[in-house]
Every structure is written in structure tokens, then in C-alpha cells.
């Protein structure tokens, strides 16, 4: 018979994985040549590139303040969600509490939804796709947190019925 993993462990592990993956994504986003660059002389009137496109790292492309804000904002939101998942997993769950309650759960769900929206909007470029693995880890942590609360409610109802 298969051994079941405790839901709090799944939430804790997914939160820790989101923090690690999110932190490692920043240097990958900065140093890998993922961003297309076209020479100014090769640009067409419509804004396209007539010559060969070369790929450069984000640091070589000299990003503006908006790109830095997006990168650091995604990292901060990912770390806030991961901290919320770890904090929520380490806390005890009362059987009669609401499904989404507590600072950890609110931080986890708020950050997971915000990072998901940003990744969905930026999915055409590399930044949205680079942060997708940490977003999926946050989603797994949020799902495990919700399942943990639902199972605590079911256990309380079963105890009352006896």
C-alpha cells in the first residue's frame, strides 16, 4: 500500500522549491543570451529587423528601470509567497477555521496569483517563461494548503458524527 505524503510537507517543500527556483532564476535571466537584438542600421521602416538578429544577455542589452522593476518585483513576490507557504505549513490548522485565513495563507495565495498573472502577461517574452517553474511551485503550495484545510474540516466532521 502506498504511503501518503502529509499535506503540510508538500506545502513546505513546494514553498522551499519556489524560493530556490525563484532565486536561481534571477541570474539566469540576467546572464543567458535570450534577448533578441537588432542593429540600428538593419531596422526596417515597420520596426522589423532586416539583418541577422543576435541574442544577448539582459545585462548586455542594458535594460531600463521598468525591466529591473519587473525582475525584482517577480523575485520579491515569489519570495513572499514562498515565505507564506513555509509559515503556513509550519502552523497548526484549526478544524473550524475559514479556508483562506491567516497571514501565511494570504501571502501565499496573493503572491501566487500576482506572479501567475505577471507570467501570463509576459509569456511572449523570456521573463514570463523563466519564472514559470517557481510560479508552478507556488501554485502547488497553494493547492496543498487548501487541501490541508479541507481535510481538517472533513476530519472534524467525521469526529462529530461519531
Backbone torsions as a table, in degrees:
resi	resn	phi	psi	omega
1	UNK	NA	133.9	-176.8
2	UNK	-70.8	140.9	178.8
3	UNK	-86.7	132.4	-178.1
4	UNK	-85.8	139.2	176.3
5	UNK	-82.6	134.7	177.3
6	UNK	-64.0	139.6	-175.9
7	UNK	-65.5	-33.3	179.6
8	UNK	-67.1	-31.5	176.8
9	UNK	-70.2	-37.9	177.7
10	UNK	-64.9	-42.2	178.6
11	UNK	-64.9	-43.2	179.1
12	UNK	-64.1	-45.2	-179.8
13	UNK	-66.4	-40.1	179.4
14	UNK	-69.0	-36.0	176.5
15	UNK	-66.0	-43.3	177.7
16	UNK	-65.4	-39.8	178.2
17	UNK	-64.6	-39.0	177.8
18	UNK	-63.2	-39.0	179.0
19	UNK	-66.2	-44.9	-178.8
20	UNK	-67.0	-46.9	-178.6
21	UNK	-65.3	-41.6	178.9
22	UNK	-63.5	-38.8	178.7
23	UNK	-69.4	-39.0	179.0
24	UNK	-73.2	-20.5	-179.2
25	UNK	-70.5	-31.7	-178.3
26	UNK	-60.9	-51.6	177.9
27	UNK	-66.2	-30.7	176.3
28	UNK	-64.6	-43.1	-179.9
29	UNK	-66.2	-31.2	-177.9
30	UNK	-83.2	-33.0	-168.0
31	UNK	-106.8	-18.4	-178.5
32	UNK	-86.4	144.4	-179.4
33	UNK	-80.0	88.0	-178.1
34	UNK	-116.1	-6.3	-169.1
35	UNK	-108.6	122.4	-177.8
36	UNK	-71.7	140.6	179.6
37	UNK	-135.7	131.0	-179.6
38	UNK	-116.0	138.2	178.6
39	UNK	-66.4	148.1	-177.4
40	UNK	-62.8	-32.8	-179.5
41	UNK	-72.7	-21.9	-176.6
42	UNK	-93.9	2.6	-179.5
43	UNK	-76.3	141.0	176.9
44	UNK	-91.1	173.0	-179.7
45	UNK	-66.1	-29.4	-178.9
46	UNK	-82.5	-2.9	178.7
47	UNK	98.9	-2.4	179.1
48	UNK	-81.4	-177.8	-178.9
49	UNK	-114.4	120.7	-178.7
50	UNK	-84.2	-29.5	-178.4
51	UNK	-96.0	-165.4	179.9
52	UNK	-74.1	137.9	176.8
53	UNK	-93.1	132.7	175.2
54	UNK	-112.2	151.8	-178.5
55	UNK	-104.6	134.8	-178.2
56	UNK	-129.4	166.2	175.4
57	UNK	-76.8	164.8	-178.9
58	UNK	-65.7	-35.7	177.7
59	UNK	-65.9	-36.4	178.5
60	UNK	-72.7	-24.9	179.9
61	UNK	-80.7	-7.3	179.8
62	UNK	53.4	72.9	-177.1
63	UNK	-69.1	156.5	177.5
64	UNK	-84.2	-177.9	-178.3
65	UNK	-65.4	-30.2	180.0
66	UNK	-66.4	-38.4	178.6
67	UNK	-69.5	-40.5	177.2
68	UNK	-63.7	-40.2	178.3
69	UNK	-63.8	-40.0	178.1
70	UNK	-64.9	-46.1	179.9
71	UNK	-61.5	-49.9	-178.0
72	UNK	-71.2	-32.1	176.2
73	UNK	-66.5	-42.9	176.4
74	UNK	-62.6	-41.6	177.8
75	UNK	-64.2	-44.5	-179.7
76	UNK	-63.9	-44.0	178.7
77	UNK	-63.9	-39.9	178.1
78	UNK	-63.1	-43.2	179.9
79	UNK	-69.7	-34.7	175.8
80	UNK	-65.5	-43.2	177.5
81	UNK	-64.2	-39.8	178.7
82	UNK	-66.3	-41.6	177.2
83	UNK	-64.6	-37.9	176.0
84	UNK	-63.9	-39.8	178.8
85	UNK	-66.4	-43.5	-180.0
86	UNK	-66.9	-41.8	178.0
87	UNK	-65.5	-39.9	179.6
88	UNK	-70.1	-36.0	-179.0
89	UNK	-69.3	-31.4	-178.5
90	UNK	-82.1	-14.9	179.8
91	UNK	-85.4	160.3	177.3
92	UNK	-86.6	147.7	-178.4
93	UNK	-108.7	119.1	176.1
94	UNK	-77.2	145.1	-174.6
95	UNK	-69.3	-30.9	-175.6
96	UNK	-96.5	8.5	-176.2
97	UNK	-80.1	165.9	178.8
98	UNK	-69.8	162.0	-177.8
99	UNK	-66.4	-45.7	178.1
100	UNK	-114.4	98.8	179.1
101	UNK	-149.9	156.0	-179.3
102	UNK	95.5	151.7	-176.6
103	UNK	-65.5	-40.2	-179.1
104	UNK	-63.7	-44.9	-179.2
105	UNK	-66.2	-40.6	178.9
106	UNK	-66.5	-40.5	177.3
107	UNK	-65.1	-41.4	-179.9
108	UNK	-62.6	-52.5	-176.8
109	UNK	-68.8	-40.6	179.1
110	UNK	-62.8	-46.3	179.8
111	UNK	-68.0	-40.2	-179.9
112	UNK	-62.5	-42.7	179.1
113	UNK	-68.4	-40.8	-179.9
114	UNK	-66.1	-44.2	179.5
115	UNK	-66.1	-37.9	178.2
116	UNK	-63.2	-43.0	179.5
117	UNK	-63.7	-43.6	179.6
118	UNK	-64.6	-41.2	178.2
119	UNK	-66.6	-37.3	179.1
120	UNK	-67.7	-39.8	178.9
121	UNK	-70.8	-31.2	-179.6
122	UNK	-100.0	22.7	-175.5
123	UNK	-72.2	-16.1	178.0
124	UNK	-76.7	-25.0	178.9
125	UNK	-104.2	175.2	-176.2
126	UNK	-71.9	-26.1	-175.3
127	UNK	-66.1	-41.9	178.9
128	UNK	-64.8	-38.5	-179.6
129	UNK	-75.3	-30.3	178.8
130	UNK	-68.3	-35.2	-179.3
131	UNK	-88.0	1.7	179.8
132	UNK	-61.9	-43.4	179.7
133	UNK	-61.0	-40.9	177.8
134	UNK	-69.7	-31.0	176.2
135	UNK	-66.8	-40.4	177.6
136	UNK	-66.7	-35.9	176.1
137	UNK	-65.7	-39.4	175.6
138	UNK	-64.5	-38.8	177.5
139	UNK	-63.8	-39.6	176.6
140	UNK	-64.6	-40.6	178.2
141	UNK	-64.7	-41.1	178.9
142	UNK	-65.3	-39.8	178.5
143	UNK	-66.2	-42.4	178.5
144	UNK	-64.7	-37.1	178.1
145	UNK	-64.4	-41.8	178.9
146	UNK	-67.4	-41.9	177.5
147	UNK	-63.1	-35.7	179.2
148	UNK	-64.2	-39.5	178.7
149	UNK	-69.9	-40.3	179.0
150	UNK	-65.2	-41.2	179.8
151	UNK	-68.8	-31.9	175.7
152	UNK	-66.6	-37.4	177.1
153	UNK	-66.3	-42.8	179.9
154	UNK	-65.0	-38.6	178.1
155	UNK	-66.0	-36.8	178.6
156	UNK	-68.0	-39.4	178.1
157	UNK	-66.6	-37.3	178.4
158	UNK	-66.9	-37.4	178.1
159	UNK	-68.3	-36.2	178.7
160	UNK	-68.6	-34.5	-177.5
161	UNK	-70.9	-23.6	-179.5
162	UNK	-76.6	NA	NA
